[in-house]
Amino acid sequence: MDLTMYEVLRLLFAVVLGGAIGLEREINGKPAGLRTNIIICMGATAFTLVAVRLGTELGAADAGGRIAAGIVTGVGFLGAGALIQERSGVHGMTTAASIWLVASIGVACGVGYYALATFVTFLALVALYGLMPITRMIRRHRRAQGIEQYPSQ
């Protein structure tokens, strides 16, 4: 079984996009940072490439859907491991969500949906970076009003 140039490009694209999300997480000191997000995105891409090959070379038409469903479920459990429950609430929701999202970006890379993968990455970075000032403003307002603060994500 040879690795095609298209498969190499899809994996490299997954590294770049997973790395973009991971870099934001790393800069903000979150548990699932650069390396974790790259590995999750690459892994989802590799599984998807296997599914594509199974469908085209072996005629296993249902392999793609089953593998994608397995990725969604498996990464969901991985994300659940990032959650920490304390008296003040639950921490790690954004980390868990980003893990799940990075896997979807990997699947999109695996099937060659580069525009979708890039746009999802862009929107995620807007949500993670761009909305941070709004989140801080809301937290300051809640503190000023004496409303119980929810933990940072």
Backbone hydrogen bonds in HBPLUS format (Angstrom, degrees):
<---DONOR---> <-ACCEPTOR-->    atom                        ^
c    i                          cat <-CA-CA->   ^        H-A-AA   ^      H-
h    n   atom  resd res      DA  || num        DHA   H-A  angle D-A-AA Bond
n    s   type  num  typ     dist DA aas  dist angle  dist       angle   num
A0008-VAL N   A0004-THR O   3.05 MM   4  6.40 157.7  2.11 149.4 155.6     1
A0009-LEU N   A0005-MET O   2.91 MM   4  6.14 161.4  1.94 149.9 154.8     2
A0010-ARG N   A0006-TYR O   2.93 MM   4  6.15 154.0  2.00 144.3 151.6     3
A0011-LEU N   A0007-GLU O   2.97 MM   4  6.21 157.7  2.02 148.9 154.4     4
A0012-LEU N   A0008-VAL O   2.90 MM   4  6.14 161.5  1.93 152.8 158.3     5
A0013-PHE N   A0009-LEU O   2.83 MM   4  5.96 155.1  1.89 147.6 154.7     6
A0014-ALA N   A0010-ARG O   3.01 MM   4  6.20 150.6  2.10 140.2 148.0     7
A0015-VAL N   A0011-LEU O   2.98 MM   4  6.32 148.1  2.09 144.9 153.6     8
A0016-VAL N   A0012-LEU O   3.03 MM   4  6.36 158.3  2.08 149.7 154.5     9
A0017-LEU N   A0013-PHE O   2.95 MM   4  6.21 172.6  1.96 157.2 158.6    10
A0018-GLY N   A0014-ALA O   2.81 MM   4  5.69 161.2  1.84 146.4 152.9    11
A0019-GLY N   A0015-VAL O   2.84 MM   4  5.66 143.6  1.97 133.0 144.1    12
A0020-ALA N   A0016-VAL O   2.93 MM   4  6.17 138.8  2.11 139.4 150.1    13
A0021-ILE N   A0017-LEU O   3.30 MM   4  6.66 159.3  2.34 150.8 153.4    14
A0022-GLY N   A0018-GLY O   2.88 MM   4  6.03 163.1  1.91 147.2 153.0    15
A0023-LEU N   A0019-GLY O   2.73 MM   4  5.77 146.0  1.84 144.4 152.2    16
A0024-GLU N   A0020-ALA O   3.43 MM   4  6.68 157.1  2.49 139.4 143.6    17
A0025-ARG N   A0021-ILE O   3.14 MM   4  6.49 161.3  2.18 151.7 156.9    18
A0026-GLU N   A0022-GLY O   2.79 MM   4  5.96 152.1  1.86 147.6 155.8    19
A0027-ILE N   A0023-LEU O   2.85 MM   4  6.01 166.4  1.87 153.5 156.6    20
A0028-ASN N   A0024-GLU O   3.13 MM   4  6.30 149.7  2.23 143.1 150.8    21
A0030-LYS N   A0025-ARG O   2.90 MM   5  5.24 170.4  1.91 160.6 157.5    22
A0029-GLY N   A0026-GLU O   2.97 MM   3  5.05 161.2  2.00 109.3 112.6    23
A0037-ASN N   A0033-GLY O   3.03 MM   4  6.11 169.0  2.04 157.5 160.8    24
A0038-ILE N   A0034-LEU O   3.05 MM   4  6.23 157.5  2.10 151.8 158.4    25
A0039-ILE N   A0035-ARG O   2.94 MM   4  6.11 166.3  1.96 152.9 156.6    26
A0040-ILE N   A0036-THR O   2.94 MM   4  6.16 160.6  1.98 151.9 157.3    27
A0041-CYS N   A0037-ASN O   3.00 MM   4  6.06 165.2  2.02 145.2 149.5    28
A0042-MET N   A0038-ILE O   2.85 MM   4  6.01 164.8  1.87 154.7 159.4    29
A0043-GLY N   A0039-ILE O   2.83 MM   4  5.87 158.4  1.88 145.8 152.5    30
A0044-ALA N   A0040-ILE O   2.97 MM   4  6.17 162.8  2.00 150.4 154.4    31
A0045-THR N   A0041-CYS O   3.00 MM   4  6.18 152.3  2.07 142.4 150.6    32
A0046-ALA N   A0042-MET O   2.78 MM   4  6.03 159.8  1.82 153.5 159.0    33
A0047-PHE N   A0043-GLY O   2.93 MM   4  6.17 165.8  1.95 154.1 157.3    34
A0048-THR N   A0044-ALA O   3.01 MM   4  6.12 153.6  2.08 140.2 147.8    35
A0049-LEU N   A0045-THR O   2.81 MM   4  6.09 152.7  1.88 151.3 159.2    36
A0050-VAL N   A0046-ALA O   2.97 MM   4  6.25 154.1  2.04 148.6 155.4    37
A0051-ALA N   A0047-PHE O   2.95 MM   4  6.27 154.7  2.02 144.7 151.8    38
A0052-VAL N   A0048-THR O   2.86 MM   4  6.17 155.4  1.92 150.4 156.9    39
A0053-ARG N   A0049-LEU O   2.94 MM   4  6.17 162.3  1.97 147.9 152.7    40
A0054-LEU N   A0050-VAL O   2.80 MM   4  6.05 160.2  1.84 153.3 159.2    41
A0055-GLY N   A0051-ALA O   2.98 MM   4  6.17 152.0  2.06 143.9 151.3    42
A0056-THR N   A0052-VAL O   2.93 MM   4  6.20 156.8  1.98 151.6 157.8    43
A0057-GLU N   A0053-ARG O   2.74 MM   4  5.51 161.1  1.78 151.1 157.7    44
A0058-LEU N   A0054-LEU O   3.21 MM   4  5.08 138.3  2.39 112.2 124.0    45
A0060-ALA N   A0054-LEU O   3.01 MM   6  5.47 162.9  2.03 139.8 134.5    46
A0061-ALA N   A0059-GLY O   3.03 MM   2  5.56 126.8  2.32 105.7  90.5    47
A0063-ALA N   A0060-ALA O   3.05 MM   3  5.49 162.0  2.08 116.4 122.2    48
A0066-ARG N   A0062-ASP O   3.21 MM   4  6.41 164.0  2.24 153.8 158.6    49
A0067-ILE N   A0063-ALA O   2.85 MM   4  5.96 164.0  1.88 156.1 160.5    50
A0068-ALA N   A0064-GLY O   2.92 MM   4  6.04 162.7  1.95 148.5 153.9    51
A0069-ALA N   A0065-GLY O   2.94 MM   4  6.06 157.0  1.99 143.2 149.7    52
A0070-GLY N   A0066-ARG O   2.96 MM   4  6.17 149.1  2.05 141.6 150.4    53
A0071-ILE N   A0067-ILE O   2.89 MM   4  6.20 148.2  2.00 148.7 157.4    54
A0072-VAL N   A0068-ALA O   3.01 MM   4  6.31 165.7  2.03 153.5 156.2    55
A0073-THR N   A0069-ALA O   3.03 MM   4  6.22 164.5  2.06 148.1 152.2    56
A0074-GLY N   A0070-GLY O   2.80 MM   4  5.81 167.7  1.82 148.8 153.1    57
A0075-VAL N   A0071-ILE O   2.88 MM   4  5.82 166.8  1.90 152.0 156.1    58
A0076-GLY N   A0072-VAL O   3.05 MM   4  6.00 138.7  2.22 131.8 143.1    59
A0077-PHE N   A0073-THR O   3.12 MM   4  6.52 148.3  2.23 149.0 156.0    60
A0078-LEU N   A0074-GLY O   3.09 MM   4  6.42 152.1  2.17 141.1 149.3    61
A0079-GLY N   A0075-VAL O   2.82 MM   4  6.05 160.5  1.85 150.7 155.1    62
A0080-ALA N   A0076-GLY O   2.93 MM   4  6.16 147.2  2.04 139.9 149.3    63
A0081-GLY N   A0077-PHE O   3.14 MM   4  6.43 139.3  2.32 140.6 150.2    64
A0081-GLY N   A0078-LEU O   3.11 MM   3  5.23 129.4  2.38  97.1 110.2    65
A0082-ALA N   A0079-GLY O   2.88 MM   3  5.17 148.4  1.98 105.7 115.9    66
A0083-LEU N   A0080-ALA O   3.17 MM   3  5.41 158.7  2.21 106.2 112.7    67
A0084-ILE N   A0091-HIS O   2.89 MM   7  5.10 160.8  1.93 148.8 152.3    68
A0091-HIS N   A0084-ILE O   2.76 MM   7  5.10 168.4  1.77 154.4 157.9    69
A0086-GLU N   A0089-GLY O   2.78 MM   3  5.28 172.0  1.78 162.2 164.9    70
A0089-GLY N   A0086-GLU O   3.09 MM   3  5.28 158.4  2.14 107.0 113.8    71
A0096-ALA N   A0092-GLY O   2.87 MM   4  6.08 164.7  1.89 155.6 159.5    72
A0097-ALA N   A0093-MET O   2.87 MM   4  6.08 160.2  1.91 149.5 155.3    73
A0098-SER N   A0094-THR O   2.84 MM   4  5.98 152.6  1.91 144.7 152.4    74
A0099-ILE N   A0095-THR O   2.98 MM   4  6.22 151.2  2.07 149.0 156.3    75
A0100-TRP N   A0096-ALA O   3.17 MM   4  6.44 160.3  2.21 147.4 151.9    76
A0101-LEU N   A0097-ALA O   2.88 MM   4  6.10 158.7  1.92 148.9 155.3    77
A0102-VAL N   A0098-SER O   2.86 MM   4  5.94 162.1  1.89 148.4 152.8    78
A0103-ALA N   A0099-ILE O   3.20 MM   4  6.45 149.1  2.30 142.0 149.4    79
A0104-SER N   A0100-TRP O   3.24 MM   4  6.64 149.0  2.34 141.8 149.7    80
A0104-SER N   A0101-LEU O   2.97 MM   3  5.11 116.9  2.39  97.4 113.1    81
A0105-ILE N   A0101-LEU O   2.99 MM   4  6.38 148.6  2.09 149.4 159.0    82
A0106-GLY N   A0102-VAL O   2.95 MM   4  6.24 150.2  2.04 143.7 151.8    83
A0107-VAL N   A0103-ALA O   2.96 MM   4  6.32 151.3  2.04 148.0 155.3    84
A0108-ALA N   A0104-SER O   2.99 MM   4  6.24 161.6  2.02 146.5 151.3    85
A0109-CYS N   A0105-ILE O   2.91 MM   4  6.20 154.5  1.98 147.5 154.7    86
A0110-GLY N   A0106-GLY O   2.87 MM   4  6.07 151.8  1.95 144.5 152.8    87
A0111-VAL N   A0107-VAL O   3.16 MM   4  6.51 140.5  2.32 149.1 157.6    88
A0113-TYR N   A0108-ALA O   2.80 MM   5  5.02 151.1  1.88 161.6 154.3    89
A0112-GLY N   A0109-CYS O   3.00 MM   3  4.94 152.3  2.08 100.8 109.4    90
A0117-ALA N   A0113-TYR O   2.96 MM   4  6.19 169.2  1.97 157.1 160.6    91
A0118-THR N   A0114-TYR O   2.83 MM   4  5.93 160.9  1.87 149.9 155.2    92
A0119-PHE N   A0115-ALA O   2.91 MM   4  6.04 162.1  1.94 148.7 153.9    93
A0120-VAL N   A0116-LEU O   2.88 MM   4  6.04 164.7  1.91 156.8 160.8    94
A0121-THR N   A0117-ALA O   3.01 MM   4  6.16 156.6  2.07 142.2 148.9    95
A0122-PHE N   A0118-THR O   2.87 MM   4  6.12 158.7  1.92 149.0 155.1    96
A0123-LEU N   A0119-PHE O   2.88 MM   4  6.14 166.4  1.90 153.4 156.5    97
A0124-ALA N   A0120-VAL O   2.88 MM   4  6.07 155.1  1.95 147.5 154.7    98
A0125-LEU N   A0121-THR O   2.93 MM   4  6.17 159.2  1.97 152.3 157.4    99
A0126-VAL N   A0122-PHE O   2.93 MM   4  6.22 151.4  2.01 149.3 157.8   100
A0127-ALA N   A0123-LEU O   2.91 MM   4  6.18 157.1  1.97 146.4 152.5   101
A0128-LEU N   A0124-ALA O   2.80 MM   4  6.05 157.7  1.85 151.0 157.6   102
A0129-TYR N   A0125-LEU O   2.78 MM   4  5.67 166.7  1.80 146.7 151.4   103
A0130-GLY N   A0126-VAL O   2.72 MM   4  4.61 114.9  2.14 113.2 132.6   104
A0132-MET N   A0129-TYR O   3.25 MM   3  5.48 153.8  2.32 105.7 113.5   105
A0135-THR N   A0131-LEU O   2.98 MM   4  6.26 159.0  2.02 157.0 163.4   106
A0136-ARG N   A0132-MET O   2.96 MM   4  6.23 161.0  1.99 155.6 160.3   107
A0137-MET N   A0133-PRO O   2.99 MM   4  6.17 156.5  2.04 143.7 150.1   108
A0138-ILE N   A0134-ILE O   2.98 MM   4  6.23 157.7  2.03 150.9 156.4   109
A0139-ARG N   A0135-THR O   2.98 MM   4  6.23 158.6  2.03 150.0 155.9   110
A0140-ARG N   A0136-ARG O   2.92 MM   4  6.19 158.6  1.97 152.0 157.4   111
A0141-HIS N   A0137-MET O   3.00 MM   4  6.21 159.2  2.04 146.9 152.6   112
A0142-ARG N   A0138-ILE O   2.89 MM   4  6.14 158.1  1.94 150.4 156.4   113
A0143-ARG N   A0139-ARG O   2.97 MM   4  6.21 158.2  2.02 148.7 154.2   114
A0144-ALA N   A0140-ARG O   2.92 MM   4  6.15 159.2  1.97 149.3 155.4   115
A0145-GLN N   A0141-HIS O   2.98 MM   4  6.18 143.5  2.11 145.4 155.1   116
A0147-ILE N   A0142-ARG O   2.87 MM   5  5.08 146.8  1.98 161.4 156.9   117
A0146-GLY N   A0143-ARG O   3.04 MM   3  5.03 152.2  2.12 100.3 109.1   118
